[in-house]
Amino acid sequence: MRKKVKKILWVYLAAWVVAFFLIAIQLVQRGRSIVESAGIFFKEVVPNTAFLVALHILFVLLLLLFFAFTYFRKVYKNNGHKVMFKRLGLYFLLPIALLILSFQTLVYVNTNEEVVFEWDDAVHNTSEKATNHYLDDGLHRGMSVFGWSVDNEEAIANLVRVNTEWVAVIPFIYQENENSVSLRSERKPGDFARRDSTFIRAINDLHEKGIRVHLKPHLWLGEGWRSNLKLKNAQEWETWFASYRDRMLHYAIMAEATGAELFCVGTELRTSIKQQPEAWAALIQEIREIYSGKLTYAANWHDEYEHISFWDELDYIGIQAYFPLTKNKNPDMATIRKGWQPHINTLAAFSQEYNKPILFTEVGYKSEASATIKPWEWGNAMQVLFKKKSDQTQLLAYEALFEELWHQDWFAGVYIWEWDTRSSKENAPKNLNFSPRFKPAENVIAKWFGKTMGTSNP
């Protein structure tokens, strides 16, 4: 019995080692050192509930493999290789083959679709520099981009190709959960580290190709959502904001040093906005003293942007524009366009009230049949088993967005969520997530980004 327990503990340790190396490899690829990766793993990843659940699933799988190996080795010793191979095929390989076949069948059924779309290569920018339609109509043709590396040449060439003129560069700032009284903040503002160099390099590389930059730091919680921070009293709120202020001043210094054209002072921090309006106004003034470019704040579309008191202090009203547009799956164009009407009326009045243009700091649609019902909902790795892929819905959602908003005089443009430089053409047919890359929506976006409002609509 003691030997079995010991073996199980070894398998448990193996699960931890595998998990560490998988995460460390990803962090190293993003510019972190091994030491930094180890610190992030134990300080940030390990306390996360989702990670612990995934770890124990991995442990169970490794344990099952261990038991299977032990069993078949015993069969081999007692009965020889013929019996072992017979049982291996019947008890082990056959069930695995049936599971794989069932999985692939479900994936095929859910991703098999007929898309009514004709790709137009003529809309793409084939030059080496970004177009500059922004000077003509003031519209941000933006992408929220992830996956920066040491060599960004190909990644930026792909952005130029789809007529991107603005890119949101998004550093993540870690906080443990909704009750944490501070962010992970190890350095003084302006003390750049190796991780910062990734974003500085990306900004410089983008500028070389004529792309303007929106530096947009995001607070990322290990558990919970940044809009729902829940602190106990005024003292905790002050402590938290002091920590947040340090990080924002740090990135404001980076924005000024790199010449980023737009800086976002915060993203979806609803409860802090309601609790600390004076602190936010003071922070904006501090940032103005450091940073000479334009400012915005990225407010959630629901129950936030209407309550912000400092829009007058900013250059753009920023909205994370995941507005619900339809009630049914697989909507047609007319239904999606009709769904925009009440939102457009409200936004136009809001813009007029503050005499400020409205910028969609994020907007995105999954390539999934219900994408326009609750656009804000994230998918997961297993959604392909129970949700129906629909590149058609995604492309119609973007077409409707541009048809309804691109000509509005109060509208300042969009940042598409999300463009991952690591996406591959091979994975696109089975990808139900937000990325428009290698999907018809990419061509729709390129078409509209390539038009100025002085020309006829496509």
Secondary structure, DSSP 4 states (H G I P E B T S, - for coil): -HHHHHHHHHHHHHHHHHHHHHHHHHHHHTT--HHHHHHHIIIIITT-HHHHHHHHHHHHHHHHHHHHHHHHHHHHHHH-HHHHHHHIIIIIIHHHHHHHHHHHHHHHHHH---------GGGS--SSS---THHHH--EEEEEEE---S--HHHHHHHHHTT--EEEE--EEEES-TT-SS----S-TT---HHHHHHHHHHHHHHHTT-EEEE--EEEESSS-GGG---SSHHHHHHHHHHHHHHHHHHHHHHHHHT-SEEEEEES-HHHHHH-HHHHHHHHHHHHHH--SEEEEEEETTTTGGG-S-GGGSSEEEEE------SSSS--HHHHHHHHHHHHHHHHHHHHHHT--EEEEEE---SBTTTTTSTT----TTGGGTS-B-HHHHHHHHHHHHHHHTT-TTEEEEEEEEEETT--TTTGGG--SS--TTSHHHHHHHHHHT--TTS---
